Amino acid sequence: MTDNGQPPAIQVKGLEKSFKDVHVLRGVDLEITRGSVFALLGANGSGKTTTVRILSTLLKADAGTATINGYDTATQPAEVRESISLTGQFAAVDEILTGRENLVLIAKLRHLQEPGGIADDLLDRFSLTDAGSRKVANYSGGMRRRLDIAMSLIGNDDGSRPAVTSRGLDHHQGARRPRHHGAAHDAVPRRGGTPRRPNRDPP
């Protein structure tokens, strides 16, 4: 239990993973509270991606336990997948649709009310309103990344949000802290998620 009496969003104990003779994870312990932003940093090959793959049920650990929202990643993978969103290194967006249509589609798939309002809200907070009606095929790499992160935050559940990354975001010239850099963090208390930025070294 965390200090506020709530179970942690993500809890990892003694996680181990090897690939043949290469020991990638050796007794990893993590406890991440709900409503927080957690960054897992490390050198290339230090096991960041392996940890994320285990947490997202894409890979089984050799030893140890990992739970997300109280669900065990090894024995309850379906429940884990229902309670998380995974944003990987490369943006998973539909290039044929507009930015707004991508967001509306995800909101509808999650059976949320007022999907258009949700889309407009996220477009505004990620500085994509002017580009919302344009097809994603015409977006820059950074704009696609911002849209991808916005899509991962759609949902009113209490699920955590593993593997959200700021890598590839466009920087506004002259701005010390671009607005969209704070949008993912600001969305945490409003949408109940726990964005994580674990799977790549900072640029």
C-alpha positions in Angstrom: 0.0 0.0 0.0 1.1 3.5 -0.7 1.2 6.4 1.8 -2.3 7.4 0.9 -3.7 3.9 1.6 -4.2 3.1 -2.1 -2.6 0.1 -3.8 0.1 1.2 -6.2 -0.8 1.5 -9.9 2.3 -0.6 -10.8 4.2 -2.9 -8.5 7.3 -4.9 -9.4 9.1 -7.3 -7.1 12.3 -9.2 -7.9 11.8 -9.2 -11.6 14.3 -11.3 -13.5 14.8 -12.0 -17.2 17.5 -13.6 -19.2 18.0 -14.3 -22.9 20.2 -17.4 -23.1 23.4 -16.4 -21.2 22.6 -12.7 -21.1 21.0 -11.5 -17.8 18.9 -8.5 -18.7 17.0 -8.0 -15.5 18.3 -9.0 -12.1 15.9 -8.4 -9.2 14.1 -5.2 -10.4 11.8 -3.6 -7.8 9.4 -0.8 -8.6 6.4 0.8 -6.9 4.6 3.5 -8.8 1.7 5.4 -7.2 -1.5 6.3 -9.0 -1.7 9.7 -10.6 2.1 10.1 -10.9 4.5 10.4 -13.8 7.4 7.9 -13.6 10.5 7.9 -15.8 12.6 4.8 -16.1 16.0 5.8 -17.6 19.1 3.9 -18.4 21.8 3.1 -21.0 21.0 1.1 -24.1 20.7 -2.6 -23.2 19.9 -1.9 -19.5 16.5 -3.6 -19.7 14.1 -0.7 -20.0 12.2 -2.2 -23.0 12.3 -5.7 -21.5 10.6 -4.3 -18.4 8.0 -2.5 -20.4 7.3 -5.6 -22.5 6.8 -7.7 -19.3 4.5 -5.0 -17.8 2.4 -4.9 -21.0 2.1 -8.8 -21.0 4.1 -9.1 -24.2 6.9 -11.0 -22.5 7.0 -13.4 -19.5 9.5 -12.9 -16.7 11.8 -15.7 -15.5 11.2 -14.8 -11.9 9.5 -12.2 -9.7 6.1 -10.6 -9.9 4.6 -7.6 -11.6 1.1 -6.2 -11.0 -0.8 -3.4 -12.6 -3.9 -2.0 -10.9 -3.8 -5.2 -8.8 -3.7 -7.6 -11.8 -0.9 -10.0 -12.2 0.8 -9.6 -15.6 1.6 -13.4 -15.7 -1.7 -14.9 -14.6 -4.2 -12.1 -15.5 -2.9 -10.7 -18.8 -6.4 -9.9 -20.2 -7.3 -7.8 -17.2 -4.0 -6.0 -17.4 -4.5 -5.2 -21.1 -7.9 -3.8 -20.4 -6.6 -1.4 -17.8 -3.6 0.1 -19.7 -2.7 1.9 -22.8 0.7 1.4 -24.4 2.4 4.0 -26.5 5.5 2.6 -28.1 8.5 4.2 -29.8 6.7 4.7 -33.1 3.4 6.4 -33.4 0.4 4.1 -34.1 -1.9 6.5 -35.9 -4.1 6.1 -39.0 -2.7 8.2 -41.7 -5.8 8.1 -43.8 -7.9 9.8 -41.1 -7.5 13.3 -39.8 -6.1 14.0 -36.3 -9.6 14.6 -34.9 -11.0 11.5 -36.6 -8.3 9.4 -35.0 -9.2 10.7 -31.5 -12.9 10.3 -32.1 -12.4 6.8 -33.3 -10.6 5.8 -30.1 -13.2 7.5 -27.9 -16.0 5.6 -29.7 -14.1 2.3 -29.4 -14.0 3.0 -25.6 -17.7 3.7 -25.7 -17.3 7.1 -24.2 -19.9 9.8 -24.4 -19.3 13.0 -26.4 -16.3 11.6 -28.4 -16.1 14.9 -30.4 -15.7 16.9 -27.3 -13.0 14.6 -26.0 -11.2 14.9 -29.3 -11.4 18.7 -29.3 -10.2 18.9 -25.7 -7.1 16.8 -26.4 -6.4 18.6 -29.7 -6.3 21.8 -27.7 -4.1 20.6 -24.9 -1.6 19.1 -27.3 -1.5 22.2 -29.6 -3.0 20.3 -32.5 -6.3 22.2 -33.0 -5.2 23.9 -36.2 -4.1 20.6 -37.6 -7.1 18.6 -36.4 -8.9 18.6 -39.7 -5.8 17.6 -41.7 -4.9 14.0 -42.6 -2.3 12.5 -40.4 -0.3 11.6 -43.5 0.6 15.3 -43.7 1.7 15.6 -40.0 5.3 15.9 -39.0 6.9 13.2 -36.9 6.5 15.3 -33.7 2.9 16.0 -34.5 2.2 12.3 -34.9 3.9 11.6 -31.6 1.7 14.1 -29.8 -1.4 12.7 -31.4 -0.3 9.2 -30.4 0.1 10.2 -26.8 -3.2 12.0 -26.8 -4.9 8.9 -28.1 -3.4 6.8 -25.3 -4.9 9.1 -22.7 -8.5 8.6 -23.9 -10.6 6.8 -21.3 -12.2 7.5 -17.9 -10.9 4.4 -16.1 -8.2 4.3 -13.4 -5.8 2.4 -15.6 -2.1 3.2 -15.7 -0.5 4.3 -18.9 2.8 2.5 -19.5 5.4 3.6 -22.0 4.2 7.1 -22.9 7.3 8.9 -24.3 8.2 12.5 -25.1 10.8 11.4 -27.6 10.1 12.9 -31.0 8.0 15.8 -29.9 8.3 19.0 -31.9 9.8 22.0 -30.0 8.4 25.4 -30.5 11.2 27.8 -31.2 11.9 30.1 -28.3 9.7 28.2 -25.8 11.4 26.9 -22.6 8.7 24.4 -22.0 6.4 23.6 -25.0 2.7 23.4 -23.9 2.3 19.9 -25.3 5.2 18.6 -23.2 3.1 19.3 -20.1 -0.2 18.1 -21.6 0.5 14.4 -20.9 1.4 15.2 -17.3 -1.5 17.6 -16.8 -3.9 14.9 -18.1 -3.1 12.5 -15.3 -5.4 13.7 -12.6 -8.1 14.6 -15.1 -8.2 11.2 -16.7 -7.0 8.9 -14.0 -4.0 7.6 -15.9 -0.3 7.2 -15.0 1.8 8.1 -18.0 5.2 6.5 -18.0 8.3 7.4 -20.0 10.5 4.4 -19.8 11.5 2.8 -23.0 14.1 5.0 -24.6 17.0 7.2 -23.6 16.3 10.9 -23.7 17.5 12.5 -27.0 
